[in-house]
């Protein structure tokens, strides 16, 4: 199994990788299909299904779909240009699709939210259509946004046998389970990061790999820094106040005071994570880690390591992220990283496992200890529901990332106190997450039909 570090960590925009980035990517793919078609097109239509319908407005799914059809992409997103484009489409009721000319599209009529049963392939489904001058559909494709910004057509999903990532053996260390990963580490004498690096170098040069990893961390770190300066009320109607700046100012003021309690370090970890997720909620630039809803955990733990751990070195950032990506790949391949499929255990739980593994690795942990750290972090997120109030990635998501970071650091510390031998394996834990997600009621899986989403006033 090979999922690149650049699959698990993708630069994009908030508030959601599956509900914002995914639909934008799907729309861009549909434009490519249209360009390759012999037909002459006159108009566009789109319908959102399942979780994309129920929480689509709060996740800006409608905006993302329209912008994708207008040629926007998550990694090159320009917010000012996007707002101007949306206003123009609303006024003119046409989309200027790159390479396809002017296409009729009325946002009030041609984009619909289908609140009926979800499409058969995945909870996050959408159908895009192109029409002729008479309004008849002459091209249609179904897309599934399966989490973390990954998108598959209905045909690709069926070919893959579901949302499970395709396995590939054309790398030096093709592990599909944690047990295989540990056995390869024992046989090779390599760390998980070095095996992952060797796999990556099959497809890109060392310079390209290092530059790409450096960019990932730069975007993560910049997001933390922006979030610690941001003020005001987050968009969406819940009137959630940004808190990261206030927490940061208070922590800075307390520095050097003899009365500061040891547990204040938890506030730093929460601060870093909340700063990221407030930026995400505001539609800012973030890195999927492995998703937008869980984007704060990995960067928070890495920032904690660099800023607060004696002897920490930026030279280990690559080892941290490569190790984290290996664990995230196992979660995605054998279960899910989609809140709409398995609840928040698949998002913040997977993120905590990734962060715990990365921290354990850079603190000198053996592959067995790294696997143990990931297992501890994931085990203690099992069963966590995804119940965003008003469909917004704000409550409980922002604080939940802070607690996920704290759990990740605790899990890494616990694993380093042992020798890597433990009762519950990471593979068993990931399989349990998959089964729990399968059995979880749909109203607790990113539909905003249960839990906090119905017990907290939405206005």
C-alpha positions in Angstrom: 0.0 0.0 0.0 1.3 3.4 -0.9 -0.3 6.7 -0.1 2.1 9.6 -0.5 2.9 12.1 2.2 1.5 14.6 -0.3 -1.8 12.6 -0.4 -2.2 12.8 3.3 -1.0 16.4 3.6 -2.6 18.6 0.9 -2.6 22.4 0.8 -6.1 23.7 0.5 -8.8 25.9 2.0 -11.3 25.7 4.8 -13.7 24.8 6.2 -13.8 21.1 5.0 -11.6 18.8 3.0 -14.5 16.5 2.1 -17.2 19.1 1.8 -15.3 22.1 0.4 -12.0 20.8 -1.2 -13.5 17.6 -2.5 -16.4 19.1 -4.4 -14.1 21.8 -5.9 -11.8 19.0 -7.1 -14.7 17.0 -8.5 -16.0 20.0 -10.4 -12.6 20.6 -11.9 -12.4 17.0 -12.9 -15.9 17.3 -14.6 -14.6 20.3 -16.6 -11.7 18.1 -17.8 -14.2 15.4 -18.9 -16.2 18.1 -20.7 -13.1 19.3 -22.5 -12.4 15.8 -23.7 -16.0 15.3 -25.0 -17.0 15.9 -28.6 -20.3 17.6 -27.5 -21.0 21.3 -27.5 -22.3 22.3 -24.1 -24.7 25.1 -23.2 -25.3 24.7 -19.4 -24.4 23.1 -16.1 -26.3 21.5 -13.2 -25.2 20.0 -9.9 -26.9 18.1 -7.1 -25.5 17.4 -3.6 -26.5 14.2 -1.8 -26.2 12.7 1.7 -23.9 14.5 4.0 -23.0 17.0 1.3 -26.6 18.1 1.3 -27.3 18.1 5.0 -24.2 20.1 6.0 -23.4 21.6 2.6 -24.3 25.2 3.4 -22.3 25.2 6.6 -19.3 23.7 4.9 -19.6 26.0 1.8 -20.1 23.0 -0.5 -22.4 25.0 -2.8 -19.8 27.8 -3.1 -17.0 25.3 -3.6 -18.9 23.4 -6.4 -19.6 26.6 -8.3 -16.1 27.8 -7.9 -14.7 24.5 -9.1 -16.9 24.7 -12.2 -15.5 28.2 -12.7 -11.9 26.9 -12.7 -10.8 27.3 -9.1 -8.6 24.8 -7.3 -7.9 24.4 -3.6 -4.1 24.7 -3.7 -4.2 27.9 -5.7 -7.3 29.5 -4.2 -7.6 33.2 -4.4 -10.3 34.4 -1.9 -10.7 37.9 -3.3 -11.0 36.6 -6.9 -13.4 33.9 -5.7 -15.8 36.4 -4.1 -15.8 38.5 -7.3 -16.5 35.4 -9.4 -19.4 34.2 -7.2 -21.0 37.7 -7.3 -20.7 37.8 -11.1 -22.2 34.3 -11.5 -25.1 35.2 -9.2 -25.8 38.3 -11.3 -25.3 37.0 -14.8 -26.4 33.4 -14.2 -23.5 32.1 -16.4 -20.2 30.5 -15.7 -17.1 31.2 -17.7 -15.5 27.8 -17.6 -11.9 27.7 -18.7 -11.6 26.2 -22.2 -15.4 25.8 -22.5 -16.7 29.3 -22.9 -19.9 30.7 -21.4 -22.2 28.1 -19.8 -25.7 28.8 -18.4 -25.9 28.3 -14.6 -28.4 29.8 -12.2 -27.2 29.1 -8.6 -30.8 29.2 -7.3 -32.1 26.6 -9.8 -29.1 24.6 -11.2 -27.6 23.6 -7.8 -29.8 21.5 -5.6 -29.6 19.9 -2.2 -31.1 16.4 -2.2 -32.1 15.5 1.3 -33.3 12.1 0.4 -31.3 8.9 0.8 -27.6 9.1 0.2 -26.1 7.9 -3.1 -25.1 4.2 -2.9 -21.3 4.6 -3.0 -20.6 6.9 -0.1 -22.2 9.4 2.3 -20.6 12.3 0.4 -22.1 12.1 -3.1 -22.6 14.7 -5.9 -23.9 14.5 -9.5 -22.6 16.9 -12.1 -24.4 17.4 -15.4 -23.8 19.3 -18.7 -26.7 20.2 -21.0 -27.3 21.2 -24.6 -29.1 24.2 -25.9 -32.5 22.5 -25.3 -31.6 21.8 -21.7 -31.2 18.1 -22.2 -28.5 16.4 -20.2 -25.8 15.1 -22.6 -23.0 14.4 -20.1 -23.3 13.3 -16.5 -20.9 12.0 -13.8 -21.3 11.0 -10.2 -18.5 11.8 -7.8 -17.8 10.8 -4.2 -15.7 12.9 -1.8 -14.3 10.2 0.4 -12.5 12.3 2.9 -9.3 14.3 3.1 -9.9 15.9 -0.3 -9.8 12.5 -2.1 -12.4 12.2 -4.9 -13.5 9.2 -6.9 -16.1 8.8 -9.7 -18.7 6.2 -9.2 -16.8 3.9 -11.6 -13.5 4.4 -9.8 -15.2 3.6 -6.5 -16.7 0.4 -7.9 -13.4 -0.6 -9.5 -11.6 -0.1 -6.2 -14.2 -2.2 -4.4 -15.3 0.7 -2.2 -13.5 3.8 -0.7 -10.5 1.7 0.3 -7.3 3.1 -1.3 -5.8 1.1 -4.1 -2.8 -1.0 -3.0 0.4 -0.8 -5.0 3.6 -2.9 -4.7 5.9 -0.8 -6.9 7.7 0.7 -3.9 10.5 -0.8 -1.7 8.3 -1.2 1.4 4.7 -1.9 0.4 3.0 -2.5 3.8 -0.8 -2.6 4.1 -1.0 -3.2 7.8 0.9 -2.0 10.9 2.1 -5.6 11.4 3.6 -5.7 7.9 5.2 -2.3 8.6 6.8 -3.4 11.8 8.1 -6.6 10.2 9.6 -4.7 7.4 11.2 -2.3 9.9 12.7 -5.3 11.8 14.0 -6.9 8.6 15.5 -3.7 7.1 16.7 -2.1 10.3 15.1 1.1 9.1 12.7 3.5 10.9 9.2 4.0 9.7 10.2 7.5 8.4 13.2 6.0 6.4 11.0 3.3 4.8 8.4 5.9 3.9 11.1 8.2 2.5 12.4 5.3 0.3 8.9 4.7 -1.0 8.5 8.4 -1.8 11.8 8.5 -3.7 10.4 6.0 -6.1 8.3 8.8 -7.6 10.2 12.0 -7.0 13.8 13.2 -6.3 15.1 13.8 -2.9 15.1 17.6 -3.6 11.5 17.5 -4.7 10.5 15.5 -1.6 12.3 17.7 0.9 11.0 20.9 -0.8 7.5 19.5 -0.7 7.7 18.6 3.0 9.2 21.9 3.8 6.2 23.6 2.1 3.7 21.5 4.0 5.3 22.6 7.3 5.6 26.2 6.2 1.9 26.4 5.4 1.0 24.6 8.6 3.1 26.9 10.7 1.9 30.0 8.9 -1.6 28.9 9.6 -0.8 28.7 13.3 0.7 32.1 13.3 -2.2 33.7 11.5 -4.7 32.0 13.8 -2.9 33.4 16.9 -3.4 36.9 15.5 -6.9 36.6 14.2 -9.8 38.3 16.0 -13.5 38.7 15.7 -16.5 36.4 15.0 -16.3 33.4 12.8 -18.7 33.3 9.8 -21.8 31.1 9.6 -24.3 32.5 12.1 -23.3 30.8 15.4 -21.4 33.9 16.5 -18.5 31.8 17.7 -15.7 34.1 18.9 -12.1 33.5 17.9 -10.2 32.8 21.1 -6.7 31.8 20.0 -5.3 35.4 20.1 -6.6 36.0 23.6 -5.2 32.7 24.9 -1.8 33.4 23.2 -1.6 36.9 24.7 -2.4 35.5 28.2 0.2 32.8 27.9 2.8 35.2 26.8 2.0 37.5 29.8 2.3 34.6 32.2 5.8 33.5 30.9 8.4 33.6 33.6 6.0 33.7 36.5 6.9 31.3 39.2 3.2 30.5 39.9 2.4 29.2 36.5 1.2 25.6 36.9 2.8 22.7 34.9 -0.4 21.9 33.1 -0.2 25.2 31.3 1.7 23.4 28.6 -1.7 21.9 27.6 -2.9 25.4 26.9 -0.1 25.9 24.5 -0.9 22.7 22.6 -4.6 23.6 22.5 -3.7 27.1 21.4 -1.8 25.9 18.4 -4.5 23.5 17.3 -7.4 26.0 17.9 -5.5 28.6 15.9 -5.4 26.3 12.9 -9.0 25.3 13.2 -10.2 28.9 13.6 -8.4 29.7 10.4 -10.1 26.7 8.8 -13.5 27.8 10.0 -12.9 31.2 8.5 -12.1 29.6 5.1 -8.4 30.2 5.3 -5.5 28.2 3.9 -4.8 25.0 5.8 -3.2 21.6 5.2 -5.3 18.5 5.4 -3.9 16.4 8.3 -5.5 14.1 7.3 -8.7 16.3 6.9 -9.6 20.0 7.4 -11.8 19.2 10.3 -8.8 17.6 12.0 -6.2 20.0 10.5 -5.0 21.4 13.9 -3.8 18.2 15.6 -0.6 17.4 13.7 0.7 20.9 13.3 0.0 21.6 17.0 2.0 18.6 18.2 4.8 19.4 15.8 4.9 23.1 16.9 4.8 21.8 20.6 7.9 19.7 19.8 9.8 22.5 18.2 9.0 25.2 20.7 8.8 23.4 24.0 10.9 20.2 23.9 14.6 20.6 24.8 16.9 19.5 22.0 14.2 19.7 19.3 15.4 20.3 15.8 13.7 21.5 12.6 15.9 18.8 10.8 13.4 16.3 12.3 10.3 17.8 10.7 10.5 15.5 7.7 10.8 12.4 10.0 7.7 13.6 11.9 5.6 14.2 8.9 6.7 11.0 7.0 5.9 8.9 10.1 2.6 10.6 10.5 1.7 10.1 6.9 2.5 6.3 7.1 0.0 6.0 10.0 -2.6 8.1 8.3 -2.3 5.9 5.2 -3.0 2.8 7.3 -6.1 4.5 8.8 -7.4 5.5 5.4 -6.5 2.2 3.7 -8.1 -0.1 6.3 -10.9 2.1 7.7 -11.6 5.7 6.8 -10.6 9.3 7.5 -14.1 10.6 6.6 -16.4 12.0 9.3 -19.4 11.3 7.1 -18.4 7.7 6.9 -17.1 6.9 10.4 -17.7 9.9 12.6 -15.0 12.1 14.2 -13.1 9.1 15.3 -12.0 8.9 11.7 -10.9 12.5 11.6 -9.5 13.7 14.9 -8.9 10.1 16.0 -6.7 9.4 13.0 -5.0 12.8 13.3 -4.2 12.1 16.9 -2.7 8.7 15.9 -0.6 10.4 13.2 0.6 13.1 15.6 1.4 10.7 18.4 3.4 8.5 16.0 5.3 11.5 14.6 6.2 12.8 18.0 7.3 9.4 19.3 9.5 9.0 16.3 11.4 12.3 16.7 11.8 11.7 20.4 13.7 8.5 19.6 11.0 5.9 19.7 11.5 2.5 18.1 9.0 1.4 15.4 7.2 -0.7 18.0 6.9 2.3 20.3 5.7 4.5 17.4 3.0 1.9 16.5 2.0 1.8 20.2 1.7 5.6 20.4 -0.6 5.7 17.4 -2.7 2.9 18.8 -3.1 4.6 22.2 -4.2 7.9 20.6 -6.7 6.2 18.3 -8.1 3.8 20.9 -9.1 6.7 23.1 -11.1 8.4 20.3 -13.1 5.3 19.3 -16.8 6.0 19.0 -16.5 9.7 18.7 -19.4 11.1 16.7 -19.3 13.9 14.1 -22.1 16.3 15.1 -21.2 19.8 13.9 -23.7 22.5 15.1 -25.4 24.1 12.1 -23.1 22.0 9.9 -20.2 24.4 10.6 -16.7 23.2 11.4 -16.7 25.2 14.7 -18.5 23.5 17.5 -17.3 21.0 18.7 -14.5 20.8 16.1 -12.2 23.7 17.1 -11.8 22.6 20.8 -11.8 19.0 19.8 -8.6 19.5 17.9 -6.9 21.0 21.0 -7.9 17.9 23.1 -6.8 15.7 20.2 -3.3 17.2 20.4 -3.1 16.8 24.1 -4.1 13.1 23.8 -1.5 12.7 21.0 1.3 14.0 23.2 0.2 11.9 26.2 0.0 8.8 23.9 3.6 9.4 22.7 4.8 9.9 26.2 3.1 6.7 27.5 4.5 4.6 24.6 8.1 5.9 25.3 7.7 4.7 28.9 7.3 1.2 27.6 9.1 -1.1 25.3 6.5 -1.2 22.5 4.8 -4.4 23.6 1.1 -4.0 24.3 -2.2 -5.9 24.2 -4.2 -4.0 21.5 -2.5 -3.6 18.2 -2.9 -0.6 15.9 -4.4 -2.9 13.3 -7.0 -4.1 15.7 -7.8 -0.5 16.7 -8.2 0.6 13.1 -10.5 -2.3 12.4 -12.5 -1.5 15.4 -12.8 2.1 14.2 -14.1 0.7 10.8 -16.7 -1.5 12.5 -17.8 1.2 14.9 -18.2 3.6 12.0 -20.2 1.0 10.1 -22.5 0.5 13.1 -22.8 4.2 14.0 -26.2 5.8 13.3 -26.2 8.1 10.3 -27.4 11.1 12.4 -24.0 11.0 14.2 -21.9 11.0 11.0 -21.6 14.6 9.8 -25.3 15.1 8.9 -26.0 17.5 11.8 -29.1 15.5 12.6 -28.0 14.3 16.1 -25.9 15.0 19.1 -24.7 18.6 19.8 -26.1 19.6 16.4 -29.7 19.3 17.6 -29.2 20.1 21.3 -27.4 23.4 20.9 -29.4 26.4 19.5 -28.3 27.1 15.9 -28.8 30.8 16.1 
